[in-house]
Amino acid sequence: MTTPVTSPQSNGMAESFVKTLKRDYAKLADRPDSQTVMEQLPKWFDDYNSYHPHSALGYLPAKLFREKRAVN
């Protein structure tokens, strides 16, 4: 299922992602300056997609959810 970029649902998903990124990554990280944060972003995105459980996906990480869905 896809959600159009301009839909209210996609806005809600974007807001939820930003909230999670701030709560679970930025608040807990060493962030003395913007350069340090920018360097950490790829690791945060990888963790978010590969290991972080998502309630909307049955508490699976997004990568595992997509892999299981592709098999079915």
C-alpha positions in Angstrom: 0.0 0.0 0.0 1.4 3.4 -0.9 0.3 6.8 0.3 0.4 9.8 -2.0 3.1 12.3 -0.9 0.6 15.2 -0.7 -2.0 13.3 1.4 -2.7 14.0 5.1 -1.6 10.4 5.9 1.9 11.0 4.5 2.2 14.2 6.5 1.3 12.2 9.6 3.9 9.5 8.8 6.6 12.2 8.2 5.7 13.8 11.6 5.9 10.4 13.3 9.2 9.7 11.7 10.7 13.0 12.9 9.3 12.5 16.4 10.9 9.0 16.6 14.2 10.3 15.2 14.3 13.0 17.8 13.2 10.8 20.7 15.1 7.6 20.0 18.3 8.9 18.3 19.0 12.6 18.6 18.2 12.9 22.3 20.5 10.0 23.1 23.4 10.9 20.8 26.5 13.0 21.3 25.6 16.1 19.3 28.0 18.9 20.0 27.5 20.5 16.6 25.5 20.1 13.3 28.4 18.4 11.5 28.4 15.6 14.2 24.7 15.1 13.8 25.0 15.0 10.0 27.7 12.3 10.2 25.5 10.2 12.5 22.3 10.3 10.3 23.2 7.4 8.0 23.7 5.1 11.0 20.4 6.3 12.5 18.6 5.7 9.3 20.1 2.2 9.0 19.1 1.4 12.5 15.6 2.8 12.1 15.0 0.7 9.0 17.0 -2.5 9.9 16.5 -2.9 13.7 14.0 -0.5 15.2 10.6 -2.1 15.9 7.6 -0.3 14.3 4.2 -0.8 16.0 2.4 -0.3 12.7 4.4 -3.2 11.3 3.7 -5.7 14.1 6.8 -4.6 15.9 9.1 -5.7 13.1 11.8 -3.5 11.7 10.8 -2.0 8.3 13.4 -4.0 6.4 12.3 -7.4 7.8 8.6 -6.4 7.2 9.3 -5.7 3.6 11.3 -8.9 3.1 8.5 -11.0 4.6 5.9 -9.2 2.5 7.9 -9.8 -0.7 8.0 -13.5 0.0 4.2 -13.7 0.5 
